[in-house]
Amino acid sequence: MWVLRTSTRKFIKAVKRVLKADLHLASFDSSCWSAQLSNAFNGQQGSAMFRQKMLRATQVPMQEFICDLRFRYLKVWREADLSCPRAVNKKAVTYHKWCGSSESGPRGSPFSIPSYLYKDLDKHVLRNFSRFRLRAHHLKVESCKWHGGSSICDKCECGEVQDEKHVLFFCKCAEVCELRMRYRDLFEGMYKTLHAFAPLSSEFIPFLACHHSITDFEINAFLNQGSYRLLKFVSH
């Protein structure tokens, strides 16, 4: 036991010397671990304080550090909140504005699991809906990036970008209109508000005209309504 305690004390002393040497190297050698750790604090509001405490080998206030780190990670959503999906054409912005859950915290918060993942549905339905939300689909707005060509819809004559908003509400393609007719209960409330019913008629018109306007909030509410039929509609 005496030999073990002696060996442990010697090991601890050796580790301390190595750590002190590495901290000393941090000021002129960017390849040492302490310099790399110091650079990891970049972008945090309290980066100067955290860096100084590390270099002095004193305790970092963990609660303050965690809150600061979370604030830094949420920067992508704060920036997305100021952007328009059609203006910047970035997946993070599209997800945040149109698909991100608003159940807790800021819309698109990565800390809440989307409710549809808890539903008892066929795997292909969940997969297709997830691909739609994450822009991992074959709509022109995405496929033109790897195949080239235009992002304008080739299924109708609207002349609009073929993105999630277009195919959900505006595309006049016969196949999509037929799907909207089958799932008209998902659209009737929204389309009534936008006067998409024919005058003096109860006939349902399964698309919106280009002059109609739908906000990002309305699209988000539509895709987060928690309906089984919505998941099946998007999957089709």
C-alpha positions as CSV (number, residue, x, y, z in Angstrom):
1,M,0.0,0.0,0.0
2,W,2.9,2.4,0.9
3,V,4.4,1.7,-2.6
4,L,1.0,2.4,-4.3
5,R,0.5,5.7,-2.4
6,T,4.0,6.8,-3.2
7,S,3.6,5.9,-6.9
8,T,0.2,7.8,-7.0
9,R,1.7,10.9,-5.5
10,K,4.6,10.8,-7.9
11,F,2.2,10.4,-10.8
12,I,0.0,13.4,-9.7
13,K,3.1,15.6,-9.4
14,A,4.3,14.5,-12.8
15,V,0.8,15.4,-14.3
16,K,0.8,18.8,-12.6
17,R,4.3,19.5,-14.1
18,V,3.1,18.5,-17.6
19,L,0.0,20.6,-17.3
20,K,1.9,23.7,-16.1
21,A,4.4,23.2,-19.0
22,D,1.5,22.9,-21.5
23,L,-0.1,26.1,-20.1
24,H,3.2,27.9,-20.5
25,L,3.5,26.7,-24.1
26,A,0.0,28.0,-24.9
27,S,1.2,31.6,-25.4
28,F,3.4,30.7,-28.4
29,D,2.5,27.2,-29.6
30,S,-1.0,26.7,-31.0
31,S,-0.7,22.9,-31.3
32,C,-0.6,22.3,-27.5
33,W,-3.9,21.1,-25.9
34,S,-4.3,24.2,-23.7
35,A,-4.1,26.6,-26.7
36,Q,-6.7,24.5,-28.5
37,L,-8.9,24.5,-25.4
38,S,-8.4,28.3,-25.1
39,N,-9.5,28.8,-28.7
40,A,-12.6,26.7,-28.0
41,F,-13.9,29.6,-25.8
42,N,-14.1,31.9,-28.9
43,G,-17.6,33.2,-29.5
44,Q,-18.7,33.0,-25.9
45,Q,-19.7,36.2,-24.1
46,G,-17.4,35.3,-21.1
47,S,-14.6,33.9,-23.2
48,A,-11.9,36.2,-21.6
49,M,-12.8,35.2,-18.1
50,F,-13.0,31.5,-18.9
51,R,-9.7,31.6,-20.8
52,Q,-8.0,33.4,-17.9
53,K,-9.3,30.9,-15.3
54,M,-8.1,28.0,-17.5
55,L,-4.6,29.5,-17.9
56,R,-4.4,30.1,-14.1
57,A,-5.6,26.6,-13.4
58,T,-8.5,27.9,-11.3
59,Q,-12.1,26.6,-11.3
60,V,-14.4,27.7,-14.1
61,P,-18.0,28.5,-12.9
62,M,-19.7,25.6,-14.7
63,Q,-23.3,27.0,-14.5
64,E,-22.3,30.3,-16.1
65,F,-20.1,28.4,-18.6
66,I,-23.0,26.1,-19.7
67,C,-25.5,29.0,-20.1
68,D,-22.9,30.9,-22.1
69,L,-22.2,27.8,-24.3
70,R,-25.9,27.2,-24.9
71,F,-26.3,30.9,-25.9
72,R,-23.5,30.5,-28.5
73,Y,-25.0,27.3,-29.9
74,L,-28.3,29.0,-30.4
75,K,-26.7,31.7,-32.5
76,V,-27.7,29.8,-35.7
77,W,-31.4,30.0,-34.7
78,R,-31.2,33.7,-33.7
79,E,-29.7,34.5,-37.1
80,A,-32.3,32.3,-38.9
81,D,-35.0,34.2,-37.1
82,L,-34.0,37.4,-39.0
83,S,-33.9,35.7,-42.4
84,C,-36.5,34.7,-45.0
85,P,-36.4,31.1,-46.3
86,R,-36.9,32.1,-49.9
87,A,-34.4,35.0,-49.7
88,V,-31.4,33.1,-48.3
89,N,-32.3,29.5,-49.3
90,K,-30.6,27.8,-46.4
91,K,-31.7,24.6,-44.8
92,A,-31.4,26.0,-41.2
93,V,-33.5,29.0,-42.0
94,T,-36.2,26.9,-43.8
95,Y,-36.3,24.5,-40.9
96,H,-36.5,27.2,-38.3
97,K,-39.2,29.3,-39.9
98,W,-41.4,26.6,-41.5
99,C,-40.8,23.4,-39.6
100,G,-39.2,24.0,-36.2
101,S,-41.3,23.1,-33.2
102,S,-42.7,26.0,-31.1
103,E,-43.8,23.9,-28.2
104,S,-41.1,25.2,-25.8
105,G,-38.5,27.9,-26.1
106,P,-37.7,29.7,-29.4
107,R,-39.1,28.2,-32.5
108,G,-36.7,25.6,-33.9
109,S,-35.1,25.0,-30.5
110,P,-33.0,21.9,-30.7
111,F,-33.9,20.9,-27.1
112,S,-37.4,19.7,-27.9
113,I,-38.1,16.5,-29.9
114,P,-40.7,16.9,-32.6
115,S,-44.0,15.3,-31.4
116,Y,-44.5,13.3,-34.7
117,L,-41.5,11.1,-33.8
118,Y,-43.6,9.6,-30.9
119,K,-46.5,8.7,-33.2
120,D,-47.3,5.1,-34.1
121,L,-46.9,5.3,-37.9
122,D,-45.3,3.3,-40.7
123,K,-41.5,3.9,-40.9
124,H,-41.7,5.1,-44.5
125,V,-44.2,7.8,-43.4
126,L,-42.0,9.0,-40.6
127,R,-39.0,8.9,-43.0
128,N,-40.7,10.9,-45.7
129,F,-42.0,13.5,-43.3
130,S,-38.6,13.9,-41.7
131,R,-37.0,14.3,-45.1
132,F,-39.5,17.0,-46.0
133,R,-38.9,18.9,-42.8
134,L,-35.1,18.7,-43.1
135,R,-35.1,19.6,-46.9
136,A,-33.6,16.2,-47.7
137,H,-36.1,15.7,-50.6
138,H,-36.1,16.0,-54.4
139,L,-38.0,19.2,-54.8
140,K,-36.3,21.5,-57.4
141,V,-35.2,24.0,-54.7
142,E,-32.9,21.3,-53.4
143,S,-32.2,19.1,-56.4
144,C,-31.0,21.9,-58.6
145,K,-28.0,22.3,-56.3
146,W,-26.7,18.9,-57.3
147,H,-28.2,18.4,-60.7
148,G,-28.0,22.0,-61.9
149,G,-30.8,23.7,-63.8
150,S,-33.6,25.9,-62.5
151,S,-35.4,25.7,-59.2
152,I,-38.7,26.8,-60.8
153,C,-41.5,24.3,-60.5
154,D,-41.8,22.1,-63.7
155,K,-45.1,20.6,-62.6
156,C,-47.3,23.7,-63.1
157,E,-47.3,27.0,-64.8
158,C,-47.1,29.2,-61.7
159,G,-43.5,30.2,-62.3
160,E,-42.7,29.9,-58.6
161,V,-39.7,28.2,-56.9
162,Q,-40.6,24.6,-56.2
163,D,-40.1,24.6,-52.5
164,E,-42.1,23.3,-49.5
165,K,-44.4,26.3,-49.4
166,H,-45.2,26.0,-53.1
167,V,-46.0,22.3,-53.1
168,L,-48.1,22.5,-49.9
169,F,-50.4,25.3,-51.0
170,F,-49.8,26.7,-54.5
171,C,-48.8,24.1,-57.0
172,K,-51.5,23.3,-59.5
173,C,-50.1,20.0,-60.6
174,A,-53.1,17.5,-61.0
175,E,-51.5,14.9,-58.7
176,V,-50.9,17.4,-55.9
177,C,-54.4,18.9,-56.3
178,E,-55.9,15.4,-56.1
179,L,-54.0,14.9,-52.8
180,R,-55.3,18.1,-51.4
181,M,-58.8,17.0,-52.3
182,R,-58.3,13.8,-50.4
183,Y,-57.0,15.7,-47.4
184,R,-59.2,18.8,-47.8
185,D,-59.9,18.8,-44.1
186,L,-56.3,20.0,-43.5
187,F,-56.7,23.0,-45.8
188,E,-60.3,24.2,-45.6
189,G,-59.8,26.4,-42.5
190,M,-56.8,28.2,-44.0
191,Y,-58.2,28.4,-47.5
192,K,-61.5,29.9,-46.2
193,T,-59.6,32.7,-44.6
194,L,-57.8,33.4,-47.9
195,H,-61.1,33.2,-49.9
196,A,-60.0,30.2,-51.9
197,F,-63.5,29.0,-52.3
198,A,-65.3,29.8,-55.5
199,P,-67.8,32.6,-55.2
200,L,-71.4,31.5,-54.4
201,S,-70.3,27.9,-54.4
202,S,-69.3,25.3,-51.9
203,E,-66.8,23.8,-54.3
204,F,-63.3,23.4,-52.8
205,I,-60.5,24.8,-54.9
206,P,-57.4,22.7,-54.1
207,F,-54.8,25.4,-54.6
208,L,-54.1,29.0,-53.8
209,A,-53.6,31.7,-56.4
210,C,-50.2,33.4,-56.6
211,H,-51.6,36.6,-55.2
212,H,-52.5,34.9,-51.9
213,S,-50.1,35.4,-49.1
214,I,-49.2,32.9,-46.4
215,T,-46.9,33.9,-43.5
216,D,-44.0,31.8,-42.2
217,F,-45.9,31.5,-38.9
218,E,-49.0,30.0,-40.7
219,I,-46.7,27.5,-42.5
220,N,-45.1,26.5,-39.2
221,A,-48.5,26.1,-37.5
222,F,-49.7,23.9,-40.4
223,L,-46.7,21.6,-40.3
224,N,-46.8,21.3,-36.5
225,Q,-50.5,20.7,-36.1
226,G,-49.9,17.1,-34.9
227,S,-52.4,15.4,-37.3
228,Y,-51.8,11.9,-38.5
229,R,-53.4,12.9,-41.8
230,L,-50.9,15.7,-42.2
231,L,-48.0,13.2,-41.9
232,K,-49.6,10.9,-44.5
233,F,-50.4,13.8,-46.8
234,V,-46.8,15.0,-46.8
235,S,-45.5,11.4,-47.1
236,H,-47.6,11.0,-50.3
